[in-house]
Amino acid sequence: MVVDFDPLASLVEQEIEGALHALVAHLPVKQQQIVRAYYGLDGYTPHTLVQLGKEWGCTKQAVHYHLRRAL
């Protein structure tokens, strides 16, 4: 089996990932945590709004509000 490796695609993916992490780092801490947990960034497993609401002790609507503000 031959695996094609495209160094340009790999570089672009790394650049996009770096930019995403830089943008998330500029958010308020609560929004950073919600974005990371919702999308499964930085070692988190992806969570639903309901799961995040249970973890944070609030409604899924409150989590959705913070997620929308972050985006």
N, CA, C and O atoms as a Tripos MOL2 file, in Angstrom:
@<TRIPOS>MOLECULE
protein
  284   283    71     0     0
PROTEIN
NO_CHARGES

@<TRIPOS>ATOM
      1 N           0.8420   -1.1810    0.0000 N.3       1 MET1
      2 CA          0.0000    0.0000    0.0000 C.3       1 MET1
      3 C           0.8880    1.2460    0.0000 C.2       1 MET1
      4 O           1.8160    1.3540    0.8020 O.2       1 MET1
      5 N           0.6060    2.1580   -0.8810 N.am      2 VAL2
      6 CA          1.3530    3.3990   -0.9960 C.3       2 VAL2
      7 C           0.5230    4.5300   -0.4140 C.2       2 VAL2
      8 O          -0.6450    4.7010   -0.7630 O.2       2 VAL2
      9 N           1.1340    5.2950    0.4710 N.am      3 VAL3
     10 CA          0.4530    6.4330    1.0830 C.3       3 VAL3
     11 C           1.0620    7.7020    0.5100 C.2       3 VAL3
     12 O           2.2680    7.9310    0.6060 O.2       3 VAL3
     13 N           0.2110    8.5160   -0.0830 N.am      4 ASP4
     14 CA          0.6780    9.7960   -0.6160 C.3       4 ASP4
     15 C           0.8070   10.7920    0.5230 C.2       4 ASP4
     16 O          -0.0770   10.8980    1.3720 O.2       4 ASP4
     17 N           1.8970   11.5100    0.5340 N.am      5 PHE5
     18 CA          2.1090   12.5390    1.5450 C.3       5 PHE5
     19 C           2.2690   13.8560    0.8200 C.2       5 PHE5
     20 O           3.1760   14.0220    0.0050 O.2       5 PHE5
     21 N           1.4090   14.7690    1.1100 N.am      6 ASP6
     22 CA          1.4630   16.0880    0.4920 C.3       6 ASP6
     23 C           2.0010   17.0730    1.5220 C.2       6 ASP6
     24 O           1.2690   17.4930    2.4190 O.2       6 ASP6
     25 N           3.2900   17.4500    1.4010 N.am      7 PRO7
     26 CA          3.8630   18.3460    2.4090 C.3       7 PRO7
     27 C           3.1650   19.7020    2.4670 C.2       7 PRO7
     28 O           3.0810   20.3050    3.5360 O.2       7 PRO7
     29 N           2.6690   20.1840    1.3410 N.am      8 LEU8
     30 CA          1.9740   21.4770    1.3450 C.3       8 LEU8
     31 C           0.6700   21.3820    2.1310 C.2       8 LEU8
     32 O           0.3520   22.2780    2.9130 O.2       8 LEU8
     33 N          -0.0820   20.3080    1.9300 N.am      9 ALA9
     34 CA         -1.3380   20.1260    2.6630 C.3       9 ALA9
     35 C          -1.0640   20.0000    4.1590 C.2       9 ALA9
     36 O          -1.8140   20.5280    4.9810 O.2       9 ALA9
     37 N          -0.0020   19.3090    4.5020 N.am     10 SER10
     38 CA          0.3640   19.1580    5.9080 C.3      10 SER10
     39 C           0.7240   20.5040    6.5220 C.2      10 SER10
     40 O           0.3240   20.8070    7.6460 O.2      10 SER10
     41 N           1.4680   21.2980    5.7930 N.am     11 LEU11
     42 CA          1.8590   22.6240    6.2730 C.3      11 LEU11
     43 C           0.6460   23.5220    6.4440 C.2      11 LEU11
     44 O           0.5400   24.2360    7.4410 O.2      11 LEU11
     45 N          -0.2660   23.4950    5.4890 N.am     12 VAL12
     46 CA         -1.4840   24.3020    5.5670 C.3      12 VAL12
     47 C          -2.3130   23.8790    6.7750 C.2      12 VAL12
     48 O          -2.8400   24.7270    7.4950 O.2      12 VAL12
     49 N          -2.4300   22.5710    6.9990 N.am     13 GLU13
     50 CA         -3.1830   22.0760    8.1530 C.3      13 GLU13
     51 C          -2.5580   22.5540    9.4570 C.2      13 GLU13
     52 O          -3.2750   22.9450   10.3780 O.2      13 GLU13
     53 N          -1.2500   22.5270    9.5440 N.am     14 GLN14
     54 CA         -0.5580   23.0040   10.7470 C.3      14 GLN14
     55 C          -0.7770   24.4910   10.9600 C.2      14 GLN14
     56 O          -0.9720   24.9360   12.0910 O.2      14 GLN14
     57 N          -0.7480   25.2590    9.8880 N.am     15 GLU15
     58 CA         -0.9660   26.7070    9.9850 C.3      15 GLU15
     59 C          -2.3820   27.0210   10.4540 C.2      15 GLU15
     60 O          -2.5860   27.8950   11.2970 O.2      15 GLU15
     61 N          -3.3530   26.3070    9.9070 N.am     16 ILE16
     62 CA         -4.7410   26.5270   10.2970 C.3      16 ILE16
     63 C          -4.9430   26.1570   11.7600 C.2      16 ILE16
     64 O          -5.5970   26.8860   12.5050 O.2      16 ILE16
     65 N          -4.3840   25.0300   12.1660 N.am     17 GLU17
     66 CA         -4.5110   24.5970   13.5550 C.3      17 GLU17
     67 C          -3.8580   25.6010   14.5030 C.2      17 GLU17
     68 O          -4.4040   25.9000   15.5650 O.2      17 GLU17
     69 N          -2.6910   26.1200   14.1190 N.am     18 GLY18
     70 CA         -2.0160   27.1190   14.9420 C.3      18 GLY18
     71 C          -2.8310   28.3970   15.0620 C.2      18 GLY18
     72 O          -2.9260   28.9830   16.1400 O.2      18 GLY18
     73 N          -3.4220   28.8300   13.9450 N.am     19 ALA19
     74 CA         -4.2530   30.0350   13.9570 C.3      19 ALA19
     75 C          -5.4940   29.8350   14.8180 C.2      19 ALA19
     76 O          -5.8960   30.7400   15.5500 O.2      19 ALA19
     77 N          -6.0990   28.6570   14.7330 N.am     20 LEU20
     78 CA         -7.2730   28.3510   15.5450 C.3      20 LEU20
     79 C          -6.9350   28.4190   17.0310 C.2      20 LEU20
     80 O          -7.6720   29.0200   17.8120 O.2      20 LEU20
     81 N          -5.8310   27.8080   17.4160 N.am     21 HIS21
     82 CA         -5.4280   27.8250   18.8220 C.3      21 HIS21
     83 C          -5.1050   29.2440   19.2920 C.2      21 HIS21
     84 O          -5.3970   29.6010   20.4330 O.2      21 HIS21
     85 N          -4.5120   30.0440   18.4280 N.am     22 ALA22
     86 CA         -4.2060   31.4280   18.7890 C.3      22 ALA22
     87 C          -5.4940   32.2280   18.9990 C.2      22 ALA22
     88 O          -5.5830   33.0290   19.9290 O.2      22 ALA22
     89 N          -6.4810   32.0130   18.1420 N.am     23 LEU23
     90 CA         -7.7520   32.7230   18.2890 C.3      23 LEU23
     91 C          -8.4750   32.3130   19.5650 C.2      23 LEU23
     92 O          -9.0070   33.1620   20.2800 O.2      23 LEU23
     93 N          -8.4970   31.0260   19.8500 N.am     24 VAL24
     94 CA         -9.1590   30.5380   21.0580 C.3      24 VAL24
     95 C          -8.4650   31.1070   22.2970 C.2      24 VAL24
     96 O          -9.1250   31.4280   23.2860 O.2      24 VAL24
     97 N          -7.1530   31.2320   22.2470 N.am     25 ALA25
     98 CA         -6.3950   31.7410   23.3940 C.3      25 ALA25
     99 C          -6.7500   33.1890   23.7300 C.2      25 ALA25
    100 O          -6.5070   33.6340   24.8520 O.2      25 ALA25
    101 N          -7.3190   33.9280   22.7850 N.am     26 HIS26
    102 CA         -7.6960   35.3220   23.0260 C.3      26 HIS26
    103 C          -9.0980   35.4770   23.6160 C.2      26 HIS26
    104 O          -9.5100   36.5830   23.9660 O.2      26 HIS26
    105 N          -9.8230   34.3720   23.7230 N.am     27 LEU27
    106 CA        -11.1730   34.4260   24.2940 C.3      27 LEU27
    107 C         -11.0990   34.4870   25.8180 C.2      27 LEU27
    108 O         -10.0870   34.1080   26.4070 O.2      27 LEU27
    109 N         -12.1690   34.9620   26.4580 N.am     28 PRO28
    110 CA        -12.2370   34.8520   27.9160 C.3      28 PRO28
    111 C         -12.1480   33.3780   28.3190 C.2      28 PRO28
    112 O         -12.5250   32.4980   27.5460 O.2      28 PRO28
    113 N         -11.6610   33.1160   29.5060 N.am     29 VAL29
    114 CA        -11.3680   31.7520   29.9580 C.3      29 VAL29
    115 C         -12.5830   30.8250   29.8380 C.2      29 VAL29
    116 O         -12.4510   29.7020   29.3520 O.2      29 VAL29
    117 N         -13.7340   31.2710   30.2620 N.am     30 LYS30
    118 CA        -14.9320   30.4230   30.2160 C.3      30 LYS30
    119 C         -15.2610   30.0430   28.7720 C.2      30 LYS30
    120 O         -15.5950   28.8910   28.4910 O.2      30 LYS30
    121 N         -15.1690   30.9970   27.8690 N.am     31 GLN31
    122 CA        -15.4390   30.7170   26.4650 C.3      31 GLN31
    123 C         -14.3760   29.7940   25.8690 C.2      31 GLN31
    124 O         -14.6960   28.9370   25.0450 O.2      31 GLN31
    125 N         -13.1210   29.9580   26.2750 N.am     32 GLN32
    126 CA        -12.0580   29.0560   25.8200 C.3      32 GLN32
    127 C         -12.4040   27.6200   26.1920 C.2      32 GLN32
    128 O         -12.3360   26.7160   25.3580 O.2      32 GLN32
    129 N         -12.7740   27.4230   27.4500 N.am     33 GLN33
    130 CA        -13.0720   26.0800   27.9370 C.3      33 GLN33
    131 C         -14.2650   25.4700   27.2080 C.2      33 GLN33
    132 O         -14.2520   24.2850   26.8770 O.2      33 GLN33
    133 N         -15.2760   26.2630   26.9620 N.am     34 ILE34
    134 CA        -16.4670   25.7660   26.2730 C.3      34 ILE34
    135 C         -16.1360   25.4050   24.8360 C.2      34 ILE34
    136 O         -16.5500   24.3480   24.3610 O.2      34 ILE34
    137 N         -15.4070   26.2490   24.1390 N.am     35 VAL35
    138 CA        -15.0290   25.9670   22.7480 C.3      35 VAL35
    139 C         -14.1710   24.7070   22.6770 C.2      35 VAL35
    140 O         -14.4070   23.8390   21.8370 O.2      35 VAL35
    141 N         -13.1860   24.6090   23.5510 N.am     36 ARG36
    142 CA        -12.3100   23.4340   23.5440 C.3      36 ARG36
    143 C         -13.0930   22.1490   23.8260 C.2      36 ARG36
    144 O         -12.8910   21.1350   23.1580 O.2      36 ARG36
    145 N         -13.9770   22.1960   24.8090 N.am     37 ALA37
    146 CA        -14.7370   20.9990   25.1700 C.3      37 ALA37
    147 C         -15.7860   20.6600   24.1080 C.2      37 ALA37
    148 O         -15.9970   19.4850   23.8090 O.2      37 ALA37
    149 N         -16.4400   21.6640   23.5380 N.am     38 TYR38
    150 CA        -17.4860   21.4070   22.5500 C.3      38 TYR38
    151 C         -16.9120   20.8050   21.2730 C.2      38 TYR38
    152 O         -17.4690   19.8590   20.7160 O.2      38 TYR38
    153 N         -15.7910   21.3630   20.8130 N.am     39 TYR39
    154 CA        -15.1970   20.8990   19.5570 C.3      39 TYR39
    155 C         -14.1160   19.8350   19.7460 C.2      39 TYR39
    156 O         -13.5870   19.3130   18.7640 O.2      39 TYR39
    157 N         -13.7840   19.5100   20.9840 N.am     40 GLY40
    158 CA        -12.7910   18.4700   21.2230 C.3      40 GLY40
    159 C         -11.3720   18.9150   20.9120 C.2      40 GLY40
    160 O         -10.5920   18.1460   20.3490 O.2      40 GLY40
    161 N         -11.0300   20.1320   21.2650 N.am     41 LEU41
    162 CA         -9.6830   20.6550   21.0320 C.3      41 LEU41
    163 C          -8.7950   20.4000   22.2470 C.2      41 LEU41
    164 O          -9.2880   20.2180   23.3600 O.2      41 LEU41
    165 N          -7.5050   20.3900   22.0280 N.am     42 ASP42
    166 CA         -6.5130   20.3000   23.1110 C.3      42 ASP42
    167 C          -6.7200   19.0960   24.0280 C.2      42 ASP42
    168 O          -6.6070   19.2170   25.2480 O.2      42 ASP42
    169 N          -7.0190   17.9520   23.4530 N.am     43 GLY43
    170 CA         -7.1470   16.7380   24.2450 C.3      43 GLY43
    171 C          -8.5270   16.4830   24.8190 C.2      43 GLY43
    172 O          -8.7650   15.4220   25.3980 O.2      43 GLY43
    173 N          -9.4330   17.4220   24.6750 N.am     44 TYR44
    174 CA        -10.8080   17.1930   25.1300 C.3      44 TYR44
    175 C         -11.5050   16.2400   24.1600 C.2      44 TYR44
    176 O         -11.1900   16.2080   22.9710 O.2      44 TYR44
    177 N         -12.4410   15.4760   24.6770 N.am     45 THR45
    178 CA        -13.3300   14.7510   23.7810 C.3      45 THR45
    179 C         -14.5090   15.6740   23.5150 C.2      45 THR45
    180 O         -14.9260   16.4080   24.4100 O.2      45 THR45
    181 N         -15.0540   15.6530   22.3020 N.am     46 PRO46
    182 CA        -16.1850   16.5430   22.0130 C.3      46 PRO46
    183 C         -17.3590   16.2800   22.9510 C.2      46 PRO46
    184 O         -17.6940   15.1330   23.2450 O.2      46 PRO46
    185 N         -17.9740   17.3650   23.4140 N.am     47 HIS47
    186 CA        -19.1170   17.3000   24.3220 C.3      47 HIS47
    187 C         -20.3260   17.9390   23.6480 C.2      47 HIS47
    188 O         -20.1870   18.7960   22.7750 O.2      47 HIS47
    189 N         -21.4970   17.5140   24.0610 N.am     48 THR48
    190 CA        -22.7290   18.1640   23.6140 C.3      48 THR48
    191 C         -23.0160   19.3540   24.5300 C.2      48 THR48
    192 O         -22.3980   19.5100   25.5840 O.2      48 THR48
    193 N         -23.9560   20.1790   24.1100 N.am     49 LEU49
    194 CA        -24.3490   21.3100   24.9480 C.3      49 LEU49
    195 C         -24.9410   20.8210   26.2630 C.2      49 LEU49
    196 O         -24.7190   21.4290   27.3100 O.2      49 LEU49
    197 N         -25.6880   19.7320   26.2140 N.am     50 VAL50
    198 CA        -26.2930   19.1750   27.4320 C.3      50 VAL50
    199 C         -25.1950   18.7020   28.3850 C.2      50 VAL50
    200 O         -25.2510   18.9910   29.5800 O.2      50 VAL50
    201 N         -24.2010   17.9820   27.8710 N.am     51 GLN51
    202 CA        -23.1020   17.5060   28.7130 C.3      51 GLN51
    203 C         -22.3540   18.6730   29.3530 C.2      51 GLN51
    204 O         -22.0230   18.6340   30.5380 O.2      51 GLN51
    205 N         -22.0950   19.6980   28.5670 N.am     52 LEU52
    206 CA        -21.3850   20.8650   29.1070 C.3      52 LEU52
    207 C         -22.2270   21.5820   30.1570 C.2      52 LEU52
    208 O         -21.7070   22.0390   31.1740 O.2      52 LEU52
    209 N         -23.5250   21.6760   29.9060 N.am     53 GLY53
    210 CA        -24.4130   22.3010   30.8860 C.3      53 GLY53
    211 C         -24.3890   21.5600   32.2180 C.2      53 GLY53
    212 O         -24.3720   22.1840   33.2790 O.2      53 GLY53
    213 N         -24.3870   20.2350   32.1630 N.am     54 LYS54
    214 CA        -24.3290   19.4420   33.3980 C.3      54 LYS54
    215 C         -23.0030   19.6620   34.1140 C.2      54 LYS54
    216 O         -22.9690   19.7910   35.3380 O.2      54 LYS54
    217 N         -21.9050   19.7050   33.3510 N.am     55 GLU55
    218 CA        -20.5890   19.9390   33.9580 C.3      55 GLU55
    219 C         -20.4990   21.3170   34.6010 C.2      55 GLU55
    220 O         -19.9050   21.4710   35.6680 O.2      55 GLU55
    221 N         -21.0850   22.3120   33.9560 N.am     56 TRP56
    222 CA        -20.9880   23.6950   34.4360 C.3      56 TRP56
    223 C         -22.1090   24.0530   35.3990 C.2      56 TRP56
    224 O         -22.0870   25.1190   36.0160 O.2      56 TRP56
    225 N         -23.0920   23.1620   35.5290 N.am     57 GLY57
    226 CA        -24.2050   23.4510   36.4350 C.3      57 GLY57
    227 C         -25.1410   24.5060   35.8920 C.2      57 GLY57
    228 O         -25.6640   25.3290   36.6440 O.2      57 GLY57
    229 N         -25.3550   24.4850   34.5760 N.am     58 CYS58
    230 CA        -26.2590   25.4540   33.9520 C.3      58 CYS58
    231 C         -27.0280   24.7610   32.8220 C.2      58 CYS58
    232 O         -26.8400   23.5700   32.5740 O.2      58 CYS58
    233 N         -27.8750   25.4990   32.1580 N.am     59 THR59
    234 CA        -28.6720   24.9300   31.0780 C.3      59 THR59
    235 C         -27.8620   24.8570   29.7930 C.2      59 THR59
    236 O         -26.8380   25.5250   29.6460 O.2      59 THR59
    237 N         -28.3400   24.0300   28.8600 N.am     60 LYS60
    238 CA        -27.6720   23.9570   27.5620 C.3      60 LYS60
    239 C         -27.8050   25.2930   26.8240 C.2      60 LYS60
    240 O         -26.9400   25.6440   26.0210 O.2      60 LYS60
    241 N         -28.8740   26.0340   27.0900 N.am     61 GLN61
    242 CA        -29.0490   27.3460   26.4700 C.3      61 GLN61
    243 C         -27.9640   28.3210   26.9290 C.2      61 GLN61
    244 O         -27.4740   29.1290   26.1410 O.2      61 GLN61
    245 N         -27.5970   28.2400   28.1990 N.am     62 ALA62
    246 CA        -26.5330   29.1060   28.7120 C.3      62 ALA62
    247 C         -25.2030   28.7620   28.0620 C.2      62 ALA62
    248 O         -24.4310   29.6560   27.7170 O.2      62 ALA62
    249 N         -24.9320   27.4780   27.8930 N.am     63 VAL63
    250 CA        -23.6910   27.0580   27.2280 C.3      63 VAL63
    251 C         -23.7140   27.5230   25.7830 C.2      63 VAL63
    252 O         -22.7170   28.0220   25.2620 O.2      63 VAL63
    253 N         -24.8730   27.3530   25.1340 N.am     64 HIS64
    254 CA        -25.0050   27.7810   23.7320 C.3      64 HIS64
    255 C         -24.7590   29.2820   23.5990 C.2      64 HIS64
    256 O         -24.1250   29.7220   22.6400 O.2      64 HIS64
    257 N         -25.2510   30.0640   24.5450 N.am     65 TYR65
    258 CA        -25.0300   31.5090   24.5460 C.3      65 TYR65
    259 C         -23.5290   31.8150   24.5630 C.2      65 TYR65
    260 O         -23.0540   32.6250   23.7670 O.2      65 TYR65
    261 N         -22.7870   31.1730   25.4610 N.am     66 HIS66
    262 CA        -21.3440   31.4120   25.5460 C.3      66 HIS66
    263 C         -20.6260   30.9280   24.2980 C.2      66 HIS66
    264 O         -19.6780   31.5670   23.8400 O.2      66 HIS66
    265 N         -21.0610   29.8220   23.7500 N.am     67 LEU67
    266 CA        -20.4480   29.3050   22.5370 C.3      67 LEU67
    267 C         -20.6690   30.2650   21.3750 C.2      67 LEU67
    268 O         -19.7410   30.5410   20.6150 O.2      67 LEU67
    269 N         -21.8750   30.7710   21.2320 N.am     68 ARG68
    270 CA        -22.1840   31.7320   20.1550 C.3      68 ARG68
    271 C         -21.3780   33.0270   20.3260 C.2      68 ARG68
    272 O         -20.8880   33.5920   19.3490 O.2      68 ARG68
    273 N         -21.2470   33.4880   21.5700 N.am     69 ARG69
    274 CA        -20.4550   34.7050   21.8290 C.3      69 ARG69
    275 C         -19.0040   34.4720   21.4330 C.2      69 ARG69
    276 O         -18.3530   35.3590   20.8810 O.2      69 ARG69
    277 N         -18.5050   33.2830   21.7150 N.am     70 ALA70
    278 CA        -17.1100   32.9660   21.3920 C.3      70 ALA70
    279 C         -16.8930   32.9210   19.8920 C.2      70 ALA70
    280 O         -15.8610   33.3670   19.3920 O.2      70 ALA70
    281 N         -17.8730   32.3780   19.1740 N.am     71 LEU71
    282 CA        -17.7290   32.2660   17.7330 C.3      71 LEU71
    283 C         -17.9630   33.5840   17.0480 C.2      71 LEU71
    284 O         -17.8800   33.6660   15.8220 O.2      71 LEU71
@<TRIPOS>BOND
     1     1     2 1
     2     2     3 1
     3     3     4 2
     4     3     5 am
     5     5     6 1
     6     6     7 1
     7     7     8 2
     8     7     9 am
     9     9    10 1
    10    10    11 1
    11    11    12 2
    12    11    13 am
    13    13    14 1
    14    14    15 1
    15    15    16 2
    16    15    17 am
    17    17    18 1
    18    18    19 1
    19    19    20 2
    20    19    21 am
    21    21    22 1
    22    22    23 1
    23    23    24 2
    24    23    25 am
    25    25    26 1
    26    26    27 1
    27    27    28 2
    28    27    29 am
    29    29    30 1
    30    30    31 1
    31    31    32 2
    32    31    33 am
    33    33    34 1
    34    34    35 1
    35    35    36 2
    36    35    37 am
    37    37    38 1
    38    38    39 1
    39    39    40 2
    40    39    41 am
    41    41    42 1
    42    42    43 1
    43    43    44 2
    44    43    45 am
    45    45    46 1
    46    46    47 1
    47    47    48 2
    48    47    49 am
    49    49    50 1
    50    50    51 1
    51    51    52 2
    52    51    53 am
    53    53    54 1
    54    54    55 1
    55    55    56 2
    56    55    57 am
    57    57    58 1
    58    58    59 1
    59    59    60 2
    60    59    61 am
    61    61    62 1
    62    62    63 1
    63    63    64 2
    64    63    65 am
    65    65    66 1
    66    66    67 1
    67    67    68 2
    68    67    69 am
    69    69    70 1
    70    70    71 1
    71    71    72 2
    72    71    73 am
    73    73    74 1
    74    74    75 1
    75    75    76 2
    76    75    77 am
    77    77    78 1
    78    78    79 1
    79    79    80 2
    80    79    81 am
    81    81    82 1
    82    82    83 1
    83    83    84 2
    84    83    85 am
    85    85    86 1
    86    86    87 1
    87    87    88 2
    88    87    89 am
    89    89    90 1
    90    90    91 1
    91    91    92 2
    92    91    93 am
    93    93    94 1
    94    94    95 1
    95    95    96 2
    96    95    97 am
    97    97    98 1
    98    98    99 1
    99    99   100 2
   100    99   101 am
   101   101   102 1
   102   102   103 1
   103   103   104 2
   104   103   105 am
   105   105   106 1
   106   106   107 1
   107   107   108 2
   108   107   109 am
   109   109   110 1
   110   110   111 1
   111   111   112 2
   112   111   113 am
   113   113   114 1
   114   114   115 1
   115   115   116 2
   116   115   117 am
   117   117   118 1
   118   118   119 1
   119   119   120 2
   120   119   121 am
   121   121   122 1
   122   122   123 1
   123   123   124 2
   124   123   125 am
   125   125   126 1
   126   126   127 1
   127   127   128 2
   128   127   129 am
   129   129   130 1
   130   130   131 1
   131   131   132 2
   132   131   133 am
   133   133   134 1
   134   134   135 1
   135   135   136 2
   136   135   137 am
   137   137   138 1
   138   138   139 1
   139   139   140 2
   140   139   141 am
   141   141   142 1
   142   142   143 1
   143   143   144 2
   144   143   145 am
   145   145   146 1
   146   146   147 1
   147   147   148 2
   148   147   149 am
   149   149   150 1
   150   150   151 1
   151   151   152 2
   152   151   153 am
   153   153   154 1
   154   154   155 1
   155   155   156 2
   156   155   157 am
   157   157   158 1
   158   158   159 1
   159   159   160 2
   160   159   161 am
   161   161   162 1
   162   162   163 1
   163   163   164 2
   164   163   165 am
   165   165   166 1
   166   166   167 1
   167   167   168 2
   168   167   169 am
   169   169   170 1
   170   170   171 1
   171   171   172 2
   172   171   173 am
   173   173   174 1
   174   174   175 1
   175   175   176 2
   176   175   177 am
   177   177   178 1
   178   178   179 1
   179   179   180 2
   180   179   181 am
   181   181   182 1
   182   182   183 1
   183   183   184 2
   184   183   185 am
   185   185   186 1
   186   186   187 1
   187   187   188 2
   188   187   189 am
   189   189   190 1
   190   190   191 1
   191   191   192 2
   192   191   193 am
   193   193   194 1
   194   194   195 1
   195   195   196 2
   196   195   197 am
   197   197   198 1
   198   198   199 1
   199   199   200 2
   200   199   201 am
   201   201   202 1
   202   202   203 1
   203   203   204 2
   204   203   205 am
   205   205   206 1
   206   206   207 1
   207   207   208 2
   208   207   209 am
   209   209   210 1
   210   210   211 1
   211   211   212 2
   212   211   213 am
   213   213   214 1
   214   214   215 1
   215   215   216 2
   216   215   217 am
   217   217   218 1
   218   218   219 1
   219   219   220 2
   220   219   221 am
   221   221   222 1
   222   222   223 1
   223   223   224 2
   224   223   225 am
   225   225   226 1
   226   226   227 1
   227   227   228 2
   228   227   229 am
   229   229   230 1
   230   230   231 1
   231   231   232 2
   232   231   233 am
   233   233   234 1
   234   234   235 1
   235   235   236 2
   236   235   237 am
   237   237   238 1
   238   238   239 1
   239   239   240 2
   240   239   241 am
   241   241   242 1
   242   242   243 1
   243   243   244 2
   244   243   245 am
   245   245   246 1
   246   246   247 1
   247   247   248 2
   248   247   249 am
   249   249   250 1
   250   250   251 1
   251   251   252 2
   252   251   253 am
   253   253   254 1
   254   254   255 1
   255   255   256 2
   256   255   257 am
   257   257   258 1
   258   258   259 1
   259   259   260 2
   260   259   261 am
   261   261   262 1
   262   262   263 1
   263   263   264 2
   264   263   265 am
   265   265   266 1
   266   266   267 1
   267   267   268 2
   268   267   269 am
   269   269   270 1
   270   270   271 1
   271   271   272 2
   272   271   273 am
   273   273   274 1
   274   274   275 1
   275   275   276 2
   276   275   277 am
   277   277   278 1
   278   278   279 1
   279   279   280 2
   280   279   281 am
   281   281   282 1
   282   282   283 1
   283   283   284 2
@<TRIPOS>SUBSTRUCTURE
     1 MET1         2 RESIDUE 1 A MET
     2 VAL2         6 RESIDUE 1 A VAL
     3 VAL3        10 RESIDUE 1 A VAL
     4 ASP4        14 RESIDUE 1 A ASP
     5 PHE5        18 RESIDUE 1 A PHE
     6 ASP6        22 RESIDUE 1 A ASP
     7 PRO7        26 RESIDUE 1 A PRO
     8 LEU8        30 RESIDUE 1 A LEU
     9 ALA9        34 RESIDUE 1 A ALA
    10 SER10       38 RESIDUE 1 A SER
    11 LEU11       42 RESIDUE 1 A LEU
    12 VAL12       46 RESIDUE 1 A VAL
    13 GLU13       50 RESIDUE 1 A GLU
    14 GLN14       54 RESIDUE 1 A GLN
    15 GLU15       58 RESIDUE 1 A GLU
    16 ILE16       62 RESIDUE 1 A ILE
    17 GLU17       66 RESIDUE 1 A GLU
    18 GLY18       70 RESIDUE 1 A GLY
    19 ALA19       74 RESIDUE 1 A ALA
    20 LEU20       78 RESIDUE 1 A LEU
    21 HIS21       82 RESIDUE 1 A HIS
    22 ALA22       86 RESIDUE 1 A ALA
    23 LEU23       90 RESIDUE 1 A LEU
    24 VAL24       94 RESIDUE 1 A VAL
    25 ALA25       98 RESIDUE 1 A ALA
    26 HIS26      102 RESIDUE 1 A HIS
    27 LEU27      106 RESIDUE 1 A LEU
    28 PRO28      110 RESIDUE 1 A PRO
    29 VAL29      114 RESIDUE 1 A VAL
    30 LYS30      118 RESIDUE 1 A LYS
    31 GLN31      122 RESIDUE 1 A GLN
    32 GLN32      126 RESIDUE 1 A GLN
    33 GLN33      130 RESIDUE 1 A GLN
    34 ILE34      134 RESIDUE 1 A ILE
    35 VAL35      138 RESIDUE 1 A VAL
    36 ARG36      142 RESIDUE 1 A ARG
    37 ALA37      146 RESIDUE 1 A ALA
    38 TYR38      150 RESIDUE 1 A TYR
    39 TYR39      154 RESIDUE 1 A TYR
    40 GLY40      158 RESIDUE 1 A GLY
    41 LEU41      162 RESIDUE 1 A LEU
    42 ASP42      166 RESIDUE 1 A ASP
    43 GLY43      170 RESIDUE 1 A GLY
    44 TYR44      174 RESIDUE 1 A TYR
    45 THR45      178 RESIDUE 1 A THR
    46 PRO46      182 RESIDUE 1 A PRO
    47 HIS47      186 RESIDUE 1 A HIS
    48 THR48      190 RESIDUE 1 A THR
    49 LEU49      194 RESIDUE 1 A LEU
    50 VAL50      198 RESIDUE 1 A VAL
    51 GLN51      202 RESIDUE 1 A GLN
    52 LEU52      206 RESIDUE 1 A LEU
    53 GLY53      210 RESIDUE 1 A GLY
    54 LYS54      214 RESIDUE 1 A LYS
    55 GLU55      218 RESIDUE 1 A GLU
    56 TRP56      222 RESIDUE 1 A TRP
    57 GLY57      226 RESIDUE 1 A GLY
    58 CYS58      230 RESIDUE 1 A CYS
    59 THR59      234 RESIDUE 1 A THR
    60 LYS60      238 RESIDUE 1 A LYS
    61 GLN61      242 RESIDUE 1 A GLN
    62 ALA62      246 RESIDUE 1 A ALA
    63 VAL63      250 RESIDUE 1 A VAL
    64 HIS64      254 RESIDUE 1 A HIS
    65 TYR65      258 RESIDUE 1 A TYR
    66 HIS66      262 RESIDUE 1 A HIS
    67 LEU67      266 RESIDUE 1 A LEU
    68 ARG68      270 RESIDUE 1 A ARG
    69 ARG69      274 RESIDUE 1 A ARG
    70 ALA70      278 RESIDUE 1 A ALA
    71 LEU71      282 RESIDUE 1 A LEU
